[in-house]
Amino acid sequence: MKKLFFVILALLPLSLVAQIVKPVTWSGEPFGDSVRIKAEIEPGWHMNIIEFGEHEFEQEFADSFVITIAANELTPIRYNACDDKMCTAPEVWEYTEAYSQPLSEGSGENSSLPFREGSGLGSLLWIFILGFLGGLLAIFTPCVWPIIPMTVSFFLKKGGGRKDAILYGLSIIVLYVGLGLLVTILFGASALNDLSTNAIVNIFFFLLLVVFALSFFGLFEITLPSSWSTALDSKARSTGGLLSILLMAFTLVIVSFSCTGPIIGTLLVEAAGKSLLAPTLGMLGFAIALALPFSLFAMFPEWMKQAPKSGDWMTSFKVVLAFLELALSLKFLSVADMAYGWGILPRWLFLAIWIACFAGIGIYLLWNIRQVSLTRKIIRLVVLVPSFAFAIYLVPGLWGAPVKAVSAFAPPMAIEGREVFHNYDEGLAYARQTGKPIIIDFTGYGCVNCRKMEAYVLDNDSVKARLQNYVFIELFVDDRRVSGGENASGESNGDINSRIQREQFGSNAQPYYVQLDKDGKQVGEAMAFTTDPMEFINWLKY
């Protein structure tokens, strides 16, 4: 059984790598004074060449793409690939003369491979960090913290001690990473992206987080059936070896659900649509943080004497989490509200509720602060002072201040000084009429980076001045409204906008900015996410 356990651990990294979608494999070799480049495309996929120097390609490529060009004409190739369900984000491959082996995975500027790829490692690392922070929060909840000394004591009494506790920690990691893999396998990348932007799903998560927040406030208790944990615990104590440890780890997952559920749910929604790896990496970070205290306290039992005992402080911790969950739930309601155009959660109301939540944290921790010990006074002050400060920071937002710190969560501000079209054909017709070039902004109501870019770039005075030269077309790919009129098919506005982005510009990522001339022909390469206004200004052609 132990061998099987370690085989699973050994195969786990391989399963993570296997989730990466790589439908195009490149190779290249010197050919006299030229270079022969070949792209092999997996069955069911086709490749679009978005940019390759001065070379123009009108057709889509399936099976393979081969070209021989002069070495002095080599430029990076910008491309993406699509099947009947999804399109990959645009990628860039660059040939280097020193190597001519078939391409595997590129890795940055010092790669010893013939091509280099710009990857989404930063986004994946952020998901892992979020998961790790979520796991740290879960440790201090009343569902997890009291279990630590009991579990460590049980292992020490059994005689397994450090070895068993380490295996217990690894079992926790396997279980939670398995959950991330299961989510990925069941839904896949395109479905996860739909989940992250689907209005109905966002309403569900809003209600779910509100319910969990009310539970954290103490109005009621959410637990899985006690018979589950009782049966698992009984089975774990009556068996031995690795199976006993796995069952104990699974018991922890069941018992701690009421506290870890909202954290895991929020994490999986945040990871949705980032990549096939994101849910698994998020769960890996969460599980490592959650497993740490069990293994560390078993290795150093004397540390347990210094750890704070369970008590009222855990109730305070849950209430603080309740306020945070309530604030975060509004993000999901806001996405649904904007997608369907209900108008029930305008920006000022969103900010007012956030102000109430963070002020509520401060007031709650300030209440009866004189009656707690000096150590807990200091801990409370460390939390309540930033909470009050953040609430005060948000107040000017009620009267139109940008409050950019919450740009990723709050409904977007209306950017003044430019006329915006939300229909592609109408914007194109107006551009022909006025002779102005066009910028298309492919965005989404549920797109966090879109909100950041609007706050830090599009609302910049210098950027706004340059945008006066353009007809600005803003296309939301998750707009669930149906405009009617010529749209006899009944497609939502978002479906139409998403199809335009995929079919005409070969991308399905947001934010995504494209410049066109007045006749609708693309000018230069597209622009993705940035928070640097000067980078955006330098990208502009007019």
Backbone torsions as a table, in degrees:
resi	resn	phi	psi	omega
1	MET	NA	-39.2	179.8
2	LYS	-65.0	-37.8	177.9
3	LYS	-60.9	-41.4	179.0
4	LEU	-61.7	-40.6	-179.6
5	PHE	-60.4	-45.9	-177.0
6	PHE	-75.0	-27.4	172.6
7	VAL	-62.9	-41.9	177.6
8	ILE	-60.9	-44.1	179.7
9	LEU	-64.0	-38.7	-178.8
10	ALA	-67.8	-36.9	-178.4
11	LEU	-80.1	-16.4	-175.1
12	LEU	-59.2	-47.3	177.2
13	PRO	-60.3	-35.1	178.8
14	LEU	-65.0	-36.7	179.2
15	SER	-67.6	-31.3	177.8
16	LEU	-66.4	-47.4	-179.5
17	VAL	-62.0	-33.6	-176.4
18	ALA	-67.0	-14.2	-177.7
19	GLN	-83.4	-11.1	-177.9
20	ILE	-73.2	130.0	179.9
21	VAL	-85.8	114.3	179.4
22	LYS	-130.3	75.0	-175.7
23	PRO	-75.9	-11.7	-177.7
24	VAL	-122.7	128.3	177.0
25	THR	-119.5	126.8	-174.5
26	TRP	-103.3	153.8	168.9
27	SER	-150.7	159.7	-179.8
28	GLY	-156.3	153.4	179.5
29	GLU	-152.4	146.5	175.2
30	PRO	-62.1	145.3	-178.2
31	PHE	-143.8	81.3	-173.1
32	GLY	68.0	-127.5	176.3
33	ASP	-88.8	7.7	-178.2
34	SER	-119.1	-178.8	177.6
35	VAL	-132.9	132.2	176.0
36	ARG	-100.6	123.9	-177.0
37	ILE	-116.4	137.4	-179.5
38	LYS	-135.2	135.9	173.7
39	ALA	-119.1	120.9	176.6
40	GLU	-97.5	128.9	-171.7
41	ILE	-113.5	131.1	-177.9
42	GLU	-64.5	150.0	177.6
43	PRO	-57.7	140.3	179.8
44	GLY	90.0	-8.4	179.7
45	TRP	-112.9	157.6	168.9
46	HIS	-134.2	153.9	-175.4
47	MET	-113.7	140.8	175.8
48	ASN	-113.6	127.7	172.4
49	ILE	-86.8	110.9	-177.5
50	ILE	-82.4	-43.4	-179.9
51	GLU	-152.6	131.6	177.1
52	PHE	-150.7	76.6	-178.6
53	GLY	57.8	-131.0	179.3
54	GLU	-91.2	-0.9	-178.8
55	HIS	-75.6	136.5	179.8
56	GLU	-118.4	134.2	179.6
57	PHE	-130.5	121.8	-178.2
58	GLU	-91.7	-29.6	-172.9
59	GLN	-90.5	164.4	171.3
60	GLU	-91.1	146.3	-177.0
61	PHE	-108.7	130.9	175.5
62	ALA	-122.5	154.1	-179.8
63	ASP	71.0	-63.2	-179.6
64	SER	-159.9	163.0	177.1
65	PHE	-139.3	123.2	-177.8
66	VAL	-129.5	134.5	177.5
67	ILE	-148.4	142.0	174.9
68	THR	-117.5	122.4	-176.3
69	ILE	-135.3	159.4	178.2
70	ALA	-62.4	142.1	-176.8
71	ALA	-60.1	-33.6	-178.4
72	ASN	-76.8	-4.5	177.1
73	GLU	-102.5	5.1	-178.9
74	LEU	-65.9	130.5	173.5
75	THR	-139.6	161.2	176.6
76	PRO	-59.6	146.7	179.4
77	ILE	-104.0	122.0	176.5
78	ARG	-104.0	125.7	-172.7
79	TYR	-150.3	168.8	166.0
80	ASN	-148.4	171.7	-178.4
81	ALA	-132.3	149.5	-179.3
82	CYS	-136.2	147.1	164.3
83	ASP	-117.7	-160.1	-176.6
84	ASP	-81.2	0.2	-178.5
85	LYS	-119.1	-28.3	-171.8
86	MET	-157.6	166.8	171.7
87	CYS	-125.1	142.3	175.2
88	THR	-78.0	158.4	175.2
89	ALA	-68.0	151.2	178.8
90	PRO	-57.4	139.0	179.4
91	GLU	-129.3	159.6	-178.9
92	VAL	-124.1	129.0	175.5
93	TRP	-120.6	138.8	-177.5
94	GLU	-130.6	131.0	-178.9
95	TYR	-83.1	141.0	171.4
96	THR	-122.7	137.8	-171.2
97	GLU	-68.0	-20.9	-172.7
98	ALA	-70.1	-19.0	-174.8
99	TYR	-131.6	147.3	177.1
100	SER	-136.0	16.0	177.9
101	GLN	-72.8	156.4	173.3
102	PRO	-58.6	144.0	-175.5
103	LEU	-72.4	137.5	163.9
104	SER	-109.3	-122.9	-175.8
105	GLU	-100.7	123.0	177.3
106	GLY	-70.7	159.7	-174.9
107	SER	-154.8	57.6	167.7
108	GLY	89.9	-170.2	-169.9
109	GLU	-67.0	-32.0	-176.9
110	ASN	-98.2	21.7	-178.7
111	SER	-64.3	141.5	175.0
112	SER	-94.5	21.7	-179.5
113	LEU	-107.8	160.7	-174.5
114	PRO	-69.6	-16.4	-179.3
115	PHE	-132.3	158.3	177.3
116	ARG	-125.0	140.4	-176.8
117	GLU	-118.7	137.9	169.4
118	GLY	-85.2	113.7	-174.4
119	SER	-101.1	170.8	177.3
120	GLY	-96.5	35.7	-175.7
121	LEU	-63.9	-33.7	179.7
122	GLY	-61.6	-43.1	179.2
123	SER	-65.3	-41.8	179.6
124	LEU	-66.8	-38.5	177.3
125	LEU	-62.6	-39.2	179.2
126	TRP	-63.8	-39.8	177.0
127	ILE	-63.0	-42.3	178.1
128	PHE	-61.8	-42.5	179.5
129	ILE	-64.9	-41.9	176.9
130	LEU	-59.7	-43.0	178.3
131	GLY	-62.4	-42.0	179.7
132	PHE	-63.7	-43.8	178.5
133	LEU	-64.3	-38.6	176.9
134	GLY	-62.3	-39.3	177.3
135	GLY	-64.7	-38.9	176.9
136	LEU	-62.9	-41.1	177.1
137	LEU	-61.8	-41.7	-177.2
138	ALA	-62.9	-31.3	-178.5
139	ILE	-56.9	-38.9	-171.6
140	PHE	-91.3	10.7	177.3
141	THR	-83.8	157.7	-179.3
142	PRO	-64.6	-13.9	-179.5
143	CYS	-85.6	-18.0	-174.6
144	VAL	-114.7	-49.5	-173.0
145	TRP	-53.8	-47.6	-179.1
146	PRO	-64.7	-21.3	-178.0
147	ILE	-76.1	-25.7	-174.6
148	ILE	-59.7	-56.2	-178.5
149	PRO	-63.2	-35.3	179.5
150	MET	-65.0	-42.7	-178.5
151	THR	-68.0	-45.8	-179.7
152	VAL	-62.8	-41.9	178.7
153	SER	-62.0	-40.2	179.5
154	PHE	-61.5	-43.9	179.9
155	PHE	-65.1	-42.6	-179.2
156	LEU	-64.3	-39.5	179.5
157	LYS	-67.9	-34.2	179.3
158	LYS	-69.8	-18.4	-178.8
159	GLY	94.8	-11.0	178.5
160	GLY	-73.2	-34.8	175.1
161	GLY	53.8	-124.9	-172.6
162	ARG	-62.5	-41.4	-177.9
163	LYS	-60.2	-48.4	-178.9
164	ASP	-65.8	-38.9	-178.7
165	ALA	-66.7	-36.8	177.2
166	ILE	-65.9	-43.3	176.5
167	LEU	-62.5	-35.1	177.2
168	TYR	-63.2	-44.4	177.2
169	GLY	-61.9	-42.0	177.5
170	LEU	-64.4	-35.2	178.1
171	SER	-64.5	-39.8	176.9
172	ILE	-60.0	-44.1	-179.7
173	ILE	-62.5	-45.0	-179.8
174	VAL	-60.2	-43.0	-177.4
175	LEU	-64.5	-47.0	-177.1
176	TYR	-73.1	-37.4	175.7
177	VAL	-65.5	-36.2	175.1
178	GLY	-60.0	-37.2	176.3
179	LEU	-62.7	-43.4	177.9
180	GLY	-62.5	-41.8	177.3
181	LEU	-64.3	-39.2	-179.9
182	LEU	-62.7	-43.9	177.4
183	VAL	-59.2	-43.3	-179.3
184	THR	-65.0	-45.2	-177.9
185	ILE	-65.9	-40.8	-177.0
186	LEU	-69.3	-36.8	-171.7
187	PHE	-108.0	-40.1	-176.9
188	GLY	79.4	169.1	-173.1
189	ALA	-65.3	-46.4	-175.9
190	SER	-66.8	-39.1	179.0
191	ALA	-68.1	-36.9	177.8
192	LEU	-64.2	-37.6	177.2
193	ASN	-65.3	-39.6	176.2
194	ASP	-62.6	-40.1	178.9
195	LEU	-61.8	-39.3	-175.7
196	SER	-70.7	-21.8	-178.1
197	THR	-115.8	-6.7	-178.2
198	ASN	-70.7	129.9	-175.0
199	ALA	-65.2	-42.4	-178.6
200	ILE	-63.8	-41.7	177.9
201	VAL	-63.9	-38.5	178.6
202	ASN	-65.3	-37.2	175.9
203	ILE	-62.8	-42.1	179.4
204	PHE	-59.3	-46.2	-178.9
205	PHE	-69.4	-32.3	174.2
206	PHE	-59.9	-49.6	-179.5
207	LEU	-64.4	-39.7	-179.6
208	LEU	-61.9	-45.5	-178.7
209	LEU	-68.9	-33.7	176.0
210	VAL	-64.0	-43.0	178.4
211	VAL	-61.8	-44.6	178.7
212	PHE	-64.0	-39.2	179.1
213	ALA	-62.6	-43.4	178.3
214	LEU	-62.7	-35.4	176.2
215	SER	-66.1	-41.7	177.7
216	PHE	-64.3	-32.0	177.0
217	PHE	-69.5	-12.6	176.7
218	GLY	95.9	10.9	-179.3
219	LEU	-70.3	-30.7	176.0
220	PHE	-161.9	170.8	-177.7
221	GLU	-115.2	130.0	176.4
222	ILE	-104.0	118.5	177.2
223	THR	-141.5	150.0	171.7
224	LEU	-72.9	160.3	-177.3
225	PRO	-50.5	128.4	-177.4
226	SER	-61.9	-25.5	179.6
227	SER	-62.7	-30.3	178.9
228	TRP	-63.2	-53.5	-177.5
229	SER	-67.3	-36.9	178.9
230	THR	-62.9	-46.0	-179.8
231	ALA	-63.6	-42.8	179.8
232	LEU	-65.3	-43.3	-179.4
233	ASP	-63.4	-42.4	178.9
234	SER	-63.1	-41.7	179.4
235	LYS	-65.7	-39.8	-179.2
236	ALA	-63.3	-38.9	-177.9
237	ARG	-76.2	-24.5	-177.9
238	SER	-90.5	-10.8	178.4
239	THR	-109.3	175.5	-179.9
240	GLY	-133.8	178.7	176.2
241	GLY	70.1	-154.6	-175.6
242	LEU	-65.6	-35.7	179.6
243	LEU	-59.5	-41.0	178.2
244	SER	-60.9	-42.1	-178.8
245	ILE	-67.3	-42.4	178.2
246	LEU	-61.8	-40.6	179.4
247	LEU	-66.7	-37.6	177.2
248	MET	-65.1	-40.3	177.9
249	ALA	-63.4	-40.6	178.5
250	PHE	-66.9	-34.1	175.6
251	THR	-62.0	-40.8	177.0
252	LEU	-59.7	-42.8	180.0
253	VAL	-59.5	-43.1	-178.9
254	ILE	-68.6	-48.1	-175.6
255	VAL	-65.9	-36.4	-174.9
256	SER	-88.1	4.2	-173.5
257	PHE	-55.9	-40.6	-175.4
258	SER	-63.2	-25.2	178.8
259	CYS	-97.9	-36.7	-177.3
260	THR	-85.4	-23.3	-177.4
261	GLY	-53.0	-52.3	-178.8
262	PRO	-66.2	-32.1	178.7
263	ILE	-68.6	-46.0	179.6
264	ILE	-64.8	-43.0	179.7
265	GLY	-59.3	-45.6	178.5
266	THR	-62.0	-42.1	-179.0
267	LEU	-63.4	-44.8	-178.2
268	LEU	-66.0	-36.4	177.1
269	VAL	-67.3	-40.3	178.1
270	GLU	-64.2	-35.9	-179.4
271	ALA	-76.8	-21.7	-174.0
272	ALA	-58.5	129.8	175.0
273	GLY	84.6	-11.3	179.4
274	LYS	-67.7	-47.6	179.5
275	SER	-176.0	167.7	176.1
276	LEU	-63.0	-28.9	-178.6
277	LEU	-78.9	-22.5	-168.0
278	ALA	-58.6	-50.3	-180.0
279	PRO	-58.9	-39.1	-179.0
280	THR	-68.5	-43.1	179.0
281	LEU	-66.6	-36.7	176.5
282	GLY	-61.7	-44.8	178.2
283	MET	-67.2	-33.0	177.4
284	LEU	-63.4	-46.3	177.5
285	GLY	-61.8	-43.7	179.1
286	PHE	-60.1	-46.4	-175.6
287	ALA	-69.0	-38.9	178.6
288	ILE	-61.0	-45.6	179.5
289	ALA	-64.1	-41.8	-178.1
290	LEU	-67.7	-33.6	-176.5
291	ALA	-81.1	-22.1	-174.9
292	LEU	-53.5	-52.2	-175.1
293	PRO	-62.5	-33.5	180.0
294	PHE	-64.3	-44.5	-179.3
295	SER	-72.9	-42.7	-176.9
296	LEU	-67.4	-43.5	179.7
297	PHE	-66.9	-29.4	177.0
298	ALA	-72.7	-36.9	178.8
299	MET	-72.9	-31.7	-179.3
300	PHE	-130.4	76.1	-174.4
301	PRO	-58.7	-27.5	-179.0
302	GLU	-64.7	-21.9	177.7
303	TRP	-65.8	-28.0	-177.9
304	MET	-60.3	-31.3	-179.5
305	LYS	-68.3	-26.4	-179.1
306	GLN	-88.5	-13.8	-177.0
307	ALA	-74.1	145.0	178.4
308	PRO	-64.8	142.5	178.9
309	LYS	-78.7	157.5	176.1
310	SER	-62.6	144.3	-179.6
311	GLY	179.6	-156.5	-176.0
312	ASP	-63.2	-26.5	-177.6
313	TRP	-60.8	-27.0	179.8
314	MET	-71.3	-32.6	175.3
315	THR	-64.8	-42.3	177.4
316	SER	-60.8	-40.4	179.4
317	PHE	-61.8	-43.0	179.1
318	LYS	-63.6	-39.5	-179.2
319	VAL	-65.9	-40.8	176.7
320	VAL	-61.0	-44.3	176.9
321	LEU	-61.3	-35.4	179.4
322	ALA	-61.5	-44.9	177.6
323	PHE	-61.5	-41.9	-179.6
324	LEU	-65.8	-41.9	177.9
325	GLU	-62.2	-40.1	179.5
326	LEU	-63.7	-41.4	178.3
327	ALA	-65.7	-45.1	-178.6
328	LEU	-66.2	-30.2	-179.1
329	SER	-60.8	-29.2	-177.9
330	LEU	-64.9	-27.5	178.3
331	LYS	-59.4	-42.9	-178.5
332	PHE	-69.7	-39.9	176.8
333	LEU	-64.4	-38.1	-179.4
334	SER	-63.1	-41.6	178.8
335	VAL	-60.4	-46.8	179.5
336	ALA	-64.6	-40.9	-179.1
337	ASP	-60.8	-44.4	-179.6
338	MET	-73.1	-37.2	-178.0
339	ALA	-63.4	-36.5	-179.4
340	TYR	-99.6	-3.7	176.6
341	GLY	68.2	31.7	-178.3
342	TRP	-71.2	-38.2	-179.2
343	GLY	75.2	24.7	-177.8
344	ILE	-88.9	-13.1	-178.2
345	LEU	-132.1	72.9	177.5
346	PRO	-65.4	167.8	-174.9
347	ARG	-58.9	-42.3	-176.2
348	TRP	-64.7	-37.1	179.8
349	LEU	-70.7	-40.0	175.7
350	PHE	-56.1	-49.9	-179.0
351	LEU	-65.4	-37.0	179.7
352	ALA	-62.0	-40.7	179.7
353	ILE	-69.7	-38.4	176.8
354	TRP	-63.9	-40.8	176.7
355	ILE	-59.1	-44.3	179.7
356	ALA	-63.2	-39.5	-178.9
357	CYS	-65.4	-47.9	-176.7
358	PHE	-75.2	-33.5	172.3
359	ALA	-66.4	-35.8	177.7
360	GLY	-61.2	-39.6	176.4
361	ILE	-60.2	-46.6	-179.5
362	GLY	-62.7	-45.2	-178.6
363	ILE	-64.4	-42.7	-179.1
364	TYR	-61.8	-44.9	-178.4
365	LEU	-72.7	-26.7	178.4
366	LEU	-75.5	-26.6	-177.7
367	TRP	-64.7	129.0	178.3
368	ASN	59.1	26.7	-177.9
369	ILE	-64.7	-25.8	-179.6
370	ARG	-68.0	-22.4	-173.9
371	GLN	-88.9	-2.6	-179.9
372	VAL	-100.8	165.8	-178.3
373	SER	-67.5	166.3	-178.2
374	LEU	-60.9	-41.7	-179.9
375	THR	-60.6	-43.6	-179.5
376	ARG	-72.7	-29.3	173.3
377	LYS	-59.7	-45.7	-178.7
378	ILE	-63.3	-44.5	179.6
379	ILE	-61.9	-43.0	178.7
380	ARG	-62.2	-42.2	-179.4
381	LEU	-64.3	-36.9	179.4
382	VAL	-61.9	-30.8	-180.0
383	VAL	-91.4	-42.6	-171.9
384	LEU	-74.1	-33.7	-179.8
385	VAL	-63.2	-50.1	175.4
386	PRO	-61.9	-32.3	179.6
387	SER	-64.7	-47.6	177.0
388	PHE	-62.7	-42.2	-178.4
389	ALA	-62.5	-41.2	179.7
390	PHE	-67.4	-39.4	177.4
391	ALA	-61.7	-41.9	178.7
392	ILE	-65.8	-39.4	178.5
393	TYR	-59.4	-34.8	-176.9
394	LEU	-77.0	-21.8	-173.3
395	VAL	-55.5	-47.2	179.6
396	PRO	-58.8	-21.6	178.3
397	GLY	-63.6	-22.0	177.0
398	LEU	-65.1	-22.6	-179.2
399	TRP	-113.3	22.2	171.1
400	GLY	103.0	0.7	176.7
401	ALA	-66.4	148.0	-173.0
402	PRO	-69.3	-28.5	-176.2
403	VAL	33.0	67.9	-171.2
404	LYS	-65.0	-18.7	-179.1
405	ALA	-62.2	-23.2	-179.5
406	VAL	-112.4	17.9	-177.1
407	SER	-61.5	-27.2	-179.1
408	ALA	-75.6	-15.9	-174.1
409	PHE	-112.6	-41.8	-173.2
410	ALA	-77.4	156.7	173.0
411	PRO	-56.4	144.7	-174.7
412	PRO	-68.6	150.8	172.8
413	MET	-78.7	150.5	172.5
414	ALA	-74.8	122.3	-179.9
415	ILE	-86.2	117.7	-174.8
416	GLU	-81.9	161.5	172.5
417	GLY	92.1	7.8	176.8
418	ARG	-148.5	145.3	176.7
419	GLU	-88.0	132.6	-174.7
420	VAL	-119.7	133.2	172.7
421	PHE	-105.7	143.9	177.9
422	HIS	-114.9	11.5	177.1
423	ASN	-127.4	125.1	-174.2
424	TYR	-59.7	-49.4	-176.7
425	ASP	-64.9	-40.3	179.3
426	GLU	-64.3	-42.3	178.5
427	GLY	-64.7	-40.9	179.3
428	LEU	-64.8	-40.5	179.2
429	ALA	-65.0	-40.0	179.4
430	TYR	-66.2	-36.5	178.8
431	ALA	-64.9	-42.3	177.6
432	ARG	-63.6	-37.1	-178.9
433	GLN	-68.2	-40.0	-175.9
434	THR	-94.8	-13.6	-178.8
435	GLY	76.7	17.3	-178.6
436	LYS	-93.4	150.2	171.4
437	PRO	-73.4	174.3	-171.2
438	ILE	-126.5	144.0	164.0
439	ILE	-119.5	126.8	174.2
440	ILE	-103.3	128.5	177.6
441	ASP	-110.0	101.8	174.0
442	PHE	-82.7	116.2	-171.7
443	THR	-138.3	-176.5	179.7
444	GLY	-154.1	146.9	177.5
445	TYR	-63.4	-32.2	-179.9
446	GLY	-94.8	12.1	-176.0
447	CYS	-90.1	108.8	-178.3
448	VAL	-65.7	-45.2	-179.0
449	ASN	-66.1	-27.2	176.4
450	CYS	-64.1	-43.5	179.5
451	ARG	-64.4	-39.8	179.4
452	LYS	-63.6	-42.7	-177.2
453	MET	-68.8	-35.7	176.6
454	GLU	-63.1	-41.8	-176.6
455	ALA	-72.3	-41.4	-172.1
456	TYR	-94.5	-21.3	-175.7
457	VAL	-117.0	-61.1	-173.5
458	LEU	-66.4	-24.5	178.9
459	ASP	-89.9	2.5	176.7
460	ASN	-72.0	135.9	-174.9
461	ASP	-59.5	-41.7	-179.2
462	SER	-66.9	-38.8	178.0
463	VAL	-66.2	-44.0	180.0
464	LYS	-60.9	-35.9	178.8
465	ALA	-65.4	-41.1	178.8
466	ARG	-69.8	-33.8	-178.4
467	LEU	-68.9	-12.7	175.5
468	GLN	-62.0	-21.4	-178.8
469	ASN	-79.5	-8.4	-171.5
470	TYR	-117.3	156.7	162.0
471	VAL	-88.3	122.8	-174.3
472	PHE	-101.2	120.2	179.6
473	ILE	-113.4	115.6	-178.4
474	GLU	-106.1	115.1	-174.7
475	LEU	-117.0	113.5	179.1
476	PHE	-88.1	121.9	-176.3
477	VAL	-82.6	-8.9	178.6
478	ASP	-116.6	24.4	176.1
479	ASP	-75.5	113.7	-174.3
480	ARG	-88.3	0.4	179.4
481	ARG	-77.1	152.4	176.4
482	VAL	-113.9	119.6	-173.6
483	SER	-75.8	-25.8	-177.9
484	GLY	79.8	-146.8	-179.9
485	GLY	62.9	-121.1	-177.9
486	GLU	-73.3	-13.1	-178.2
487	ASN	-81.4	75.2	-176.5
488	ALA	-74.9	-16.3	-177.0
489	SER	-74.3	-16.4	-178.8
490	GLY	81.7	9.1	176.6
491	GLU	-64.6	146.3	174.7
492	SER	-73.8	161.1	177.6
493	ASN	-57.5	-40.2	-179.6
494	GLY	-63.5	-39.1	178.2
495	ASP	-63.0	-41.2	178.9
496	ILE	-64.6	-46.1	-178.8
497	ASN	-64.4	-39.8	179.0
498	SER	-65.5	-38.9	178.7
499	ARG	-65.3	-40.0	177.2
500	ILE	-59.6	-44.3	-178.7
501	GLN	-65.2	-43.0	-177.9
502	ARG	-69.2	-49.1	-171.0
503	GLU	-79.1	-34.9	-175.7
504	GLN	-96.0	-25.0	-174.9
505	PHE	-126.9	3.0	170.6
506	GLY	62.4	35.2	-180.0
507	SER	-146.2	156.4	172.3
508	ASN	-135.7	20.5	-179.9
509	ALA	-98.9	149.6	176.0
510	GLN	-132.2	145.1	-0.1
511	PRO	-73.9	153.7	-177.8
512	TYR	-150.9	116.9	-175.4
513	TYR	-112.8	133.9	-178.1
514	VAL	-129.5	136.1	174.7
515	GLN	-101.3	135.3	176.9
516	LEU	-126.3	153.4	170.2
517	ASP	-80.5	-179.9	-173.8
518	LYS	-63.6	-18.7	180.0
519	ASP	-94.6	2.4	176.6
520	GLY	90.6	12.1	178.7
521	LYS	-92.0	134.4	-176.3
522	GLN	-66.0	139.9	179.2
523	VAL	-118.2	117.0	178.5
524	GLY	71.2	-174.6	-179.1
525	GLU	-87.2	165.5	-179.5
526	ALA	-78.8	164.9	178.0
527	MET	-118.6	132.2	175.9
528	ALA	-102.1	-147.0	-172.0
529	PHE	-74.5	135.4	170.9
530	THR	-155.8	152.8	172.8
531	THR	-113.6	13.6	-179.2
532	ASP	-102.2	108.9	-179.6
533	PRO	-58.2	-36.2	-178.3
534	MET	-67.5	-35.2	176.7
535	GLU	-62.7	-40.1	178.7
536	PHE	-68.1	-42.0	179.9
537	ILE	-62.8	-43.0	179.0
538	ASN	-65.4	-24.8	178.7
539	TRP	-75.3	-28.8	-177.5
540	LEU	-65.0	139.4	-177.0
541	LYS	-96.2	-18.0	-174.0
542	TYR	-124.2	NA	NA
